[in-house]
Amino acid sequence: MNDIPIRGQGNHHMLKRGPSNQRMTQAEALDISYHENTENSLDRMKTSGFVVFKNLLEADEVSKLRTLMDETGGDDEDHYRNGHYGKTESDPDFRTYNKHIGNPFLQNETFLNIVNRQPAIDVIEGIHGFGTRLIGGSIWITGAGRYPMGLHIDYLPFALPEDIASDPRVQIPIMISTLHYYLNDLYMDLGPTLVVESSHKSGRVPDEDTSWNGNPCKALVCKAGDAMLFRSDLWHGALPNLSNERRYMLQVHYGCAYIERGLPSPFRKNTFPPDVLDACNEHQRRLLGERQEGYPVPQGSYILKQSLQQFKEDTQWHQK
């Protein structure tokens, strides 16, 4: 079977996408319903598979982060790749800019400060539980000529027949979620993120699909400072960058206590740099794993209710 999920090395949770090379080059804009409160957003993660936060970053933070992203990773020339959407190999400028650097939180305190941003972190911890872990992330800057990114998923925890996965009685746990911070005012030619609402209920990887169950693929056209949280089994992609502008995005990946992460641990020999730990507040240290290891049971969402009571009085989101 071609659609077997494969966990890959690196900061992203790579997956075989199936036989399709389908790439979308146009889409309608998504009618955005922004985050209102934690409970509403938790329900939308179950039903729609994603939620958008308005102004999660202030304008001065966006400017500072873009500057740091430009300064990270050395010479710009090192980040050009062969290929340019809309040009041919005979063109002397047949290349596109693609800076993708993992785990920026280990490099600058400013990047660290986005990992537990309210109100998004309340939704994230509502999904993954008290044992929520920061499992990765990246700087991602793409330039003019970036090719369209085909619809894909990041991680499929449970492959199921569609009639089972889409049954409203079935709630598939969210093992991994990703928060995208957008640092541009997005428009169609800049290559916004594509999403297919509720497509996580398909129980599979997209094939030649451009929609699911009557929900077409739509583009997230939002403002600089906005952010989107989505579950790993949601179909998503991106339109090509047809502009002359670079697109700036920060990714933060979270998981429940059972998901292995590529980051070091404060309790292992491969530890975080001391200056990173010194810069962390208690909440950030917990996300890095400090209060999770050495306990008799994992502190994630997927443990017995009675085990949770020693940490928290009420039941967690998926148990209600």
N, C-alpha and C positions, 0 to 999 in steps of 0.2 A: 504493500500500500504506500503510495507516494506522500500521503499527508501525515506521516508519523512525526510528532514533534521531536525536535532535536535540540537539546541544550548545548550551546556553543560557548567557547572561551571568549573572554572579553567583557566589556562593561554592559553590553546589551544582551538580551535573552533571545538569541537568534533561533530561527525555526525554519524548516523547509516549508516553502510556500506552496508546494504542489507544482504541477506542470505548466501553469500559466505564466506568460510574460506580459499579461494585460497591464497597460499603463494608461491612466486617465489623463487627458490633457485639458479637460474642461469640466466644470460642475457648477451647479447652483450654490449660492451662499446659504449656509445654515442659518435658520432663524434661531438665534441664541436665547436660551432661557438661563439666566445667570443664577448662581448659588444664592439661596435665600436663607436657609438655616441648615444645621447639620442633619436633622432627621430627613428633611426633604431631599438633600443631596445624597444621603445613603440610599433612599428609595430609588433615586434616579440612577445610581450606579447599578442597582439591580435590574432596572427596567430598560434604560437607554444605554447604559454602559459607560457613560462619561458625564462630567459636569464641568462647567466653565465658571471661573472666578473673575470678577471684574476688579481691575486696579489692585491686584495682589502686590504689585510693586509700584512705588511712587516714581514720578518722572526723574527725580535726581538719582534714584537707585538704578533705574534703567540705564541712564547715561554712564554711571560709574561702572556698572557691570559690563556694558559694551566696551568701555575702555580697557577693562581688565581682560576681557576676552581677546581683544586685539593684541594686548601685550603678552598673552600667554602662548607658548608654543613655538617661539623662535621666529625665524625669518618667514615672511609671507610666502616667498617662493617655494618653500618646502611643502606647502599645502595645496599646490596646484596639481590637478590630475588630468590625464589625457581624456579628451572627449568634451563635446559641447553640444547641447541640444539646439538644433537649428543650423549648425554649421557642419561642414564636411571635413574629412581628413586632409584635404588639400589646402584648407584655410590655414594660414600661418598662426592663427590664434585659436587653434582647435584644442582648447583646454578650459577647465572650470575650477574655481576655488572651492575647496572642501576641507575645512579645518574641523576635525572631530577628535577631541581629547577627553579621555575618561577621567572620572573622579577629580574634578577641580577643587573639591572640598579640602583636599590634602595640600593645596597649593596657596590658598589665600582665605583669610577669615571672612572676607566679604562673600565668597561663594558659600561658606559654611552657614551663613546667616539665612539662607533661603530654604534650608532643609526642614525647618519646623515653623513655617510661616502660617500664622492664623489668617483666616479660619480654615484653610485647606488641611492643616495637620489634624484638626478635630475630625474631619471626614476620613482621612487616611487611617487614623488610629481607631476610628469607629469600624472601619473595614477589617483591619488586620489585628486589632486587639492591643492590649498593653505591651505585648512583645513585639510590636512593630519594629522592623529593622530597616535601616538605610542600607540598600544592597548595591548601589551604584549610581551612576549619573554621568553627564558629559556636557562639555561645551560643544556647540555645533553651529558653525558659520558656513553658509553655502552661498556661492556667488552666481553671477549671470551664467546661464547655460546649464544649470543643474538639471539633470534629467528628471522626468516624473518618477515618483516612487510608487510602485505597484501596491495594490491592496495586500495587506499581510496582517499577521498577528505576531505578537512578541513571544507569547508562551501559551500553550494550550494545556491546562492542567488535566482536563478530562475530555477525551473525544467520545461523543455520544451520538446516537441516532438523532436526527433533527426533531422528530416528533417527541422524543423524551426531553432533549435539551430545551425545547421551546414550551414545554408544558408548564403553566404557571405554578404548579405544585412543586416543581423542581427548582431549587435555588443553588446554582453552582457556586461554590466558594471562590472568592477572589484571592488568589494566592500571591499575585504580584500586581502592583499598580504603578503608573508612571505619571508624574506631574511635568507638563511642558510649560515653561515660562517663555512667553513671546516678547521679544525686545524690539520689534518693529510694529508700526501700524500696518497690518497685513492687508493686501489687496490681491486680486486674482493673478496678476502677472508676477507677483513676488513668490508664488508657489506655496500657498497656505496648506495646512494639514487637511487631509480628507478623512471623514468618518462615515461609517454606515451605522446608523442608529439601531440598537438592539441586536446587532449581528453576532454578539457573543452567544445568543440563544440558538445559533445554527449548529453549535457543537462540533465545528470543523474549521479547517483552513479555507480561505476563499480560493476558488479555482478560476474560472473565466468570469466571475461575478463582477457586476458593477452596482448591484443592489442586493438587498435581502428582504424577503417577505413584504415587498411593496415599498420598502424604505430605500430611496436612492442614495448614492454616495454624494455627500455635500461637503463644501469647503468652509472651514472655520475662518471667517474674515473678522478679526478682532483687533483690539488696540494694543499698543505697547504697554506692558505691565499686566496684561491679562494672562491667565493661565488656564490650562485644561488638565483635569485629572481623568484618566481612563484606565479601564481594566485591561489586563494583558491579552485577553482573548477577544477584544473588540477589533473588527476589521478597520484598518486605517492605512493611510498612505500620504502622498503629497502631489500637488500639481507641479509642473516644471517652473523654473525661475526664468521668465521671459523678460525680466526687467534688467536694468543696469545697476541694481542695488544688491547689497549683500543682506541675506536674511540671518538674523541672530536668534538663537534659541538655546535655552538651558534645560537639560533633562535631569530629573531626579527619580530614581527607581526605589520603590519600597516593597517589602515583602513581609509575610508572616514569619514566625519564629522558625518554621521548618524549611525555609528557603535558604540555601547556601549563598553566600555573597563573596565577591572577589576582593572585598576590602579587608584590611587587617583587623585584628581584634585587640582591645586593651588587655586581654587576658592570655594572649599567645605571644610566642617569640617574635612573630612578624607584627609588631605593634605600630600604632599611629605615631607620627612624629610628636615629640613632647610638646612642641609649640602649638600643635593642633589641639591636643587634649587640654592644654592650658586655656585655650580660647573658647572651649566648649562650655556651655551652661549645663545644668543637670539634665535637662530634657534632651539636649543634643547628645550627651554621653550615653543616655539610655538608648537613643536611636542607633548609636554606634555599637551597642551591645553590652555596655558595662554592667547593667543590672539584669541581664538575662542568663549569663553563664554561671554554672555552679549551683543552680536550683534543682531540686529533685524532679520537677516537671517543667516542660517548656512553658513560657508565658505568652503563648500565641493564642489566636482565636479558636484553634481547633483542638481544645482539650476539654476534659470533663467539667461540667458546671461546678461540681463540688470542689475541684482543684482551684477554680477561679476565686472561690470565696475568701481565700487567705490574702488575696491581692485587691479584690474589688467586690463591693456588696451586690451590685446589680449584674444581671446577665448581659452578655455582649450582643452586638447587633444581629449576628446570624442566628442567635439562639432565641430571639424574641418571637 
